[in-house]
Amino acid sequence: MPRRLLLAAAMVAALVASSAPGRADGDPRELSRAAFRRGVSQAGTGDYKAARESFLEAYRLFAHPSILLNLAIARAHVGEWVEAEQDLVHFLADDGGAQSDEVASARAELAQTRKHLGTFRLRVAPTGARASLDARPVAVIPGSFVDVRTTRGTHDLHVAAEGFPPADRVVDVEADRAPDVDIRLAVSGEAPPPAPGDSQRIVGWFLVGGGVVLAGVGLYAGVQAQSLANEYNQSGSGHFQDQGTKASGIVFRTAADISFVGALALAGVGTYFLLTAPAAPGAQAGLVIGPWSGIAGSF
């Protein structure tokens, strides 16, 4: 057992021994201390699931803030990152006169825990829609975005509402802030809503297509201008008809120049729209494993 575990167990034992004589039966504070000491012992043997349950029992019996630090560390060991973050924030907000090293440990644990977490905004419709992430219910406000805090990686999102076909989507949380997820359930036969960025991509492709058309017009006008220029150069410039050929050539050349400039402008703007359109969530993020703090503290 690490030294900090031994110290924590000794401190709890001393507190229990120094309490009023008699059995702890019926005294919530003494029962909580007993559960706390049991959790420290279980964590010392590496049984963090049992330690989590003991710390939960201790906090239920007597809600002393110091229990939360140990509970958060146990939860982090078993992968309950969201709950661990909540416990640590609660502990730091009301540390109950904890020692400075306990506060420092809590802050370090919180920073480490948040490396495993991310947030995405979720909006569902219609009214009455329900959402679950990895089969766990998610609190939603139909028609409004809500923040969903979860672990980093790939998650299965399920949205259902009475009278509507359900929708399932894979959500990738790659960093602290992931792309928004907007789901509107559609009745049978109704076209689904466009995905984020679809409208921008449509405009982008339309502009690029317009640029291609203008480039074709410019190419045609350029060929005509070159043909008229060759005709004018071969026939000379002394006749009225030759002057008309020259004027037509200038018109075609001007049209070609304008068309090519317009094609470049449309293609450039269209390409910008395509490159900046929001993309759907993509690659799966890996899980980062970091150092752990030991179970510590007393109450």
C-alpha positions as CSV (number, residue, x, y, z in Angstrom):
1,M,0.0,0.0,0.0
2,P,1.4,3.4,-0.9
3,R,2.5,5.7,1.9
4,R,-0.3,8.1,1.3
5,L,-2.8,5.3,1.7
6,L,-1.3,4.2,4.9
7,L,-1.3,7.8,6.2
8,A,-4.9,8.2,5.2
9,A,-5.9,5.0,6.9
10,A,-4.0,5.9,10.0
11,M,-5.7,9.3,10.1
12,V,-9.1,7.8,9.8
13,A,-8.3,5.2,12.4
14,A,-7.1,7.9,14.8
15,L,-10.3,9.9,14.2
16,V,-12.4,6.8,14.9
17,A,-10.4,5.9,18.0
18,S,-10.7,9.4,19.4
19,S,-14.4,9.6,18.9
20,A,-16.8,9.2,21.8
21,P,-16.7,5.7,23.3
22,G,-19.3,3.1,22.4
23,R,-20.5,1.4,19.3
24,A,-20.8,3.3,16.0
25,D,-24.2,1.8,15.3
26,G,-26.8,4.5,14.5
27,D,-24.2,7.3,14.4
28,P,-24.1,8.5,10.7
29,R,-20.7,10.2,11.2
30,E,-19.1,7.1,12.7
31,L,-20.6,4.8,10.1
32,S,-19.4,7.1,7.4
33,R,-15.9,7.0,8.9
34,A,-16.0,3.3,8.9
35,A,-17.0,3.2,5.2
36,F,-14.4,5.7,4.4
37,R,-11.7,3.7,6.1
38,R,-12.9,0.6,4.3
39,G,-12.6,2.4,0.9
40,V,-9.1,3.5,1.7
41,S,-8.2,-0.2,2.4
42,Q,-9.9,-1.4,-0.8
43,A,-8.1,1.2,-2.9
44,G,-4.8,0.2,-1.4
45,T,-5.3,-3.3,-2.7
46,G,-6.3,-2.0,-6.2
47,D,-10.0,-2.8,-5.9
48,Y,-11.2,0.6,-7.0
49,K,-14.7,-0.5,-7.8
50,A,-15.3,-1.6,-4.2
51,A,-13.5,1.5,-3.0
52,R,-15.9,3.6,-5.1
53,E,-18.9,2.0,-3.5
54,S,-17.5,2.4,0.0
55,F,-16.8,6.1,-0.6
56,L,-20.3,6.6,-2.0
57,E,-21.7,5.0,1.1
58,A,-19.5,7.2,3.3
59,Y,-20.7,10.3,1.5
60,R,-24.3,9.2,1.7
61,L,-24.1,8.7,5.4
62,F,-22.2,11.9,6.1
63,A,-21.6,14.4,3.3
64,H,-18.2,15.6,4.2
65,P,-16.4,17.3,1.2
66,S,-13.1,15.4,1.9
67,I,-14.8,12.2,0.8
68,L,-15.3,13.5,-2.7
69,L,-11.5,13.7,-3.4
70,N,-11.1,10.0,-2.7
71,L,-14.4,9.1,-4.5
72,A,-13.2,11.1,-7.6
73,I,-9.9,9.2,-7.6
74,A,-11.6,5.9,-7.4
75,R,-14.0,6.8,-10.1
76,A,-11.2,7.9,-12.4
77,H,-9.6,4.5,-11.9
78,V,-12.7,2.8,-13.2
79,G,-13.3,5.1,-16.1
80,E,-16.1,7.3,-14.7
81,W,-14.5,10.5,-15.9
82,V,-17.6,12.7,-16.0
83,E,-18.6,11.8,-12.4
84,A,-15.0,12.2,-11.3
85,E,-14.9,15.7,-12.7
86,Q,-18.1,16.6,-10.9
87,D,-16.8,15.3,-7.6
88,L,-13.5,17.2,-7.9
89,V,-15.3,20.4,-8.8
90,H,-17.6,20.0,-5.9
91,F,-14.6,19.3,-3.6
92,L,-12.7,22.4,-4.7
93,A,-15.8,24.5,-4.4
94,D,-16.4,23.4,-0.8
95,D,-13.2,21.7,0.5
96,G,-14.3,21.9,4.2
97,G,-11.0,23.2,5.4
98,A,-8.9,20.6,3.5
99,Q,-5.1,20.7,3.7
100,S,-3.2,22.5,1.0
101,D,-1.7,19.3,-0.3
102,E,-5.2,17.9,-0.7
103,V,-6.4,20.9,-2.6
104,A,-3.3,20.7,-4.9
105,S,-3.9,17.0,-5.4
106,A,-7.6,17.7,-6.4
107,R,-6.5,20.4,-8.9
108,A,-4.0,18.1,-10.4
109,E,-6.6,15.3,-10.6
110,L,-9.1,17.7,-12.2
111,A,-6.6,18.8,-14.9
112,Q,-5.7,15.1,-15.6
113,T,-9.4,14.0,-15.7
114,R,-10.4,16.8,-18.2
115,K,-7.9,15.4,-20.7
116,H,-10.2,12.4,-21.0
117,L,-13.4,14.5,-21.5
118,G,-14.9,16.6,-24.2
119,T,-18.2,18.5,-24.9
120,F,-20.5,18.6,-27.9
121,R,-23.7,20.6,-28.4
122,L,-26.8,18.6,-29.2
123,R,-30.1,19.7,-30.5
124,V,-33.0,17.4,-31.2
125,A,-36.5,17.8,-32.6
126,P,-39.5,17.5,-32.5
127,T,-40.9,18.3,-29.1
128,G,-40.9,15.1,-27.0
129,A,-37.8,13.7,-28.6
130,R,-35.5,11.7,-26.3
131,A,-31.8,11.1,-26.6
132,S,-29.4,8.6,-25.2
133,L,-25.6,8.4,-25.6
134,D,-24.2,4.9,-25.3
135,A,-27.6,3.7,-23.9
136,R,-27.5,6.3,-21.1
137,P,-30.2,9.0,-21.2
138,V,-29.1,12.6,-22.1
139,A,-31.0,15.6,-20.8
140,V,-32.2,17.6,-23.8
141,I,-34.4,20.6,-24.5
142,P,-36.1,19.9,-27.9
143,G,-35.4,22.7,-30.3
144,S,-32.5,24.1,-28.3
145,F,-28.8,23.2,-28.1
146,V,-27.6,21.7,-24.9
147,D,-24.0,20.8,-23.9
148,V,-23.3,17.1,-23.5
149,R,-20.2,16.2,-21.5
150,T,-18.7,12.8,-22.2
151,T,-15.4,10.9,-22.6
152,R,-13.3,11.4,-25.7
153,G,-13.7,8.8,-28.4
154,T,-16.6,7.3,-30.4
155,H,-20.1,7.2,-29.0
156,D,-23.5,5.9,-30.2
157,L,-26.2,8.5,-30.2
158,H,-29.9,7.4,-30.3
159,V,-32.8,9.8,-30.8
160,A,-36.4,8.7,-30.6
161,A,-39.9,10.3,-30.4
162,E,-43.3,8.8,-30.5
163,G,-44.7,8.6,-34.0
164,F,-41.3,9.1,-35.7
165,P,-38.7,6.7,-37.0
166,P,-35.7,6.8,-34.6
167,A,-32.3,8.1,-35.7
168,D,-28.9,6.7,-34.8
169,R,-25.6,8.5,-35.3
170,V,-22.0,7.9,-34.4
171,V,-20.5,10.9,-32.5
172,D,-16.7,11.4,-32.4
173,V,-15.4,13.6,-29.5
174,E,-11.9,14.3,-30.5
175,A,-11.0,17.3,-28.3
176,D,-12.4,19.5,-25.5
177,R,-15.0,20.9,-28.0
178,A,-16.5,18.6,-30.7
179,P,-18.7,19.6,-33.6
180,D,-22.4,20.3,-33.0
181,V,-24.9,17.5,-33.6
182,D,-28.3,18.6,-34.9
183,I,-31.0,15.9,-35.4
184,R,-34.6,16.5,-36.5
185,L,-36.6,13.3,-36.7
186,A,-38.6,13.1,-40.0
187,V,-41.9,11.3,-40.6
188,S,-42.0,8.7,-43.3
189,G,-41.7,10.2,-46.7
190,E,-40.4,13.5,-45.4
191,A,-37.0,14.6,-46.6
192,P,-34.4,14.6,-43.8
193,P,-33.0,18.0,-42.9
194,P,-29.7,18.9,-44.6
195,A,-26.5,18.1,-42.7
196,P,-24.4,21.0,-41.3
197,G,-22.6,22.7,-44.2
198,D,-24.8,21.2,-47.0
199,S,-26.2,24.6,-48.1
200,Q,-22.8,26.1,-48.1
201,R,-21.4,23.2,-50.2
202,I,-24.3,23.5,-52.7
203,V,-23.5,27.2,-53.2
204,G,-19.8,26.4,-53.5
205,W,-20.4,23.8,-56.2
206,F,-22.8,26.2,-58.0
207,L,-20.2,28.9,-58.1
208,V,-17.5,26.5,-59.3
209,G,-19.9,25.3,-62.0
210,G,-20.6,28.9,-63.0
211,G,-16.8,29.5,-63.2
212,V,-16.5,26.5,-65.5
213,V,-19.3,27.8,-67.8
214,L,-17.7,31.2,-68.0
215,A,-14.3,29.6,-68.7
216,G,-15.9,27.8,-71.6
217,V,-17.5,31.0,-72.9
218,G,-14.1,32.7,-72.6
219,L,-12.4,29.9,-74.5
220,Y,-15.0,30.2,-77.3
221,A,-14.7,34.0,-77.4
222,G,-10.9,33.7,-77.4
223,V,-10.9,31.3,-80.4
224,Q,-13.2,33.6,-82.3
225,A,-11.1,36.6,-81.6
226,Q,-7.9,34.8,-82.7
227,S,-9.7,33.7,-85.9
228,L,-10.9,37.2,-86.7
229,A,-7.4,38.6,-86.0
230,N,-5.9,36.1,-88.4
231,E,-8.5,37.0,-91.1
232,Y,-7.9,40.8,-90.6
233,N,-4.1,40.4,-90.8
234,Q,-4.3,38.4,-94.0
235,S,-6.7,40.7,-95.8
236,G,-5.1,44.0,-94.8
237,S,-6.9,47.0,-93.3
238,G,-8.0,49.1,-96.3
239,H,-11.6,48.0,-96.7
240,F,-14.7,48.7,-94.7
241,Q,-15.3,45.0,-94.3
242,D,-11.8,44.6,-92.8
243,Q,-12.7,47.3,-90.3
244,G,-15.8,45.4,-89.3
245,T,-13.7,42.2,-88.9
246,K,-11.3,44.2,-86.6
247,A,-14.2,45.5,-84.5
248,S,-15.7,42.0,-84.1
249,G,-12.4,40.7,-83.1
250,I,-12.0,43.3,-80.4
251,V,-15.5,42.5,-79.1
252,F,-14.7,38.8,-78.9
253,R,-11.3,39.5,-77.3
254,T,-13.0,41.7,-74.6
255,A,-15.6,39.1,-74.0
256,A,-12.9,36.4,-73.6
257,D,-11.0,38.6,-71.1
258,I,-14.2,39.3,-69.0
259,S,-15.2,35.7,-69.1
260,F,-11.9,34.4,-67.9
261,V,-11.8,37.0,-65.0
262,G,-15.3,36.1,-64.0
263,A,-14.5,32.4,-64.2
264,L,-11.5,32.9,-61.9
265,A,-13.6,34.9,-59.4
266,L,-16.5,32.4,-59.3
267,A,-14.2,29.4,-59.0
268,G,-12.2,31.1,-56.2
269,V,-15.3,32.1,-54.2
270,G,-16.8,28.6,-54.8
271,T,-13.6,26.9,-53.7
272,Y,-13.6,29.0,-50.5
273,F,-17.1,28.0,-49.7
274,L,-16.3,24.3,-50.2
275,L,-13.2,24.4,-48.1
276,T,-14.8,26.3,-45.2
277,A,-18.1,24.3,-45.1
278,P,-18.5,22.5,-41.7
279,A,-17.6,18.9,-41.9
280,A,-19.3,15.9,-40.2
281,P,-17.4,14.5,-37.2
282,G,-14.6,12.2,-38.4
283,A,-11.7,10.3,-36.9
284,Q,-11.8,8.5,-33.6
285,A,-9.7,10.0,-30.8
286,G,-7.4,7.9,-28.7
287,L,-7.6,7.6,-25.0
288,V,-4.9,9.3,-23.1
289,I,-3.7,7.6,-19.9
290,G,-1.9,9.7,-17.4
291,P,-0.5,9.5,-13.9
292,W,-2.7,8.8,-10.9
293,S,-2.8,10.3,-7.5
294,G,-3.1,8.2,-4.4
295,I,-6.1,8.0,-2.1
296,A,-5.7,10.6,0.6
297,G,-7.4,12.9,3.1
298,S,-9.5,12.5,6.1
299,F,-12.6,14.0,7.8
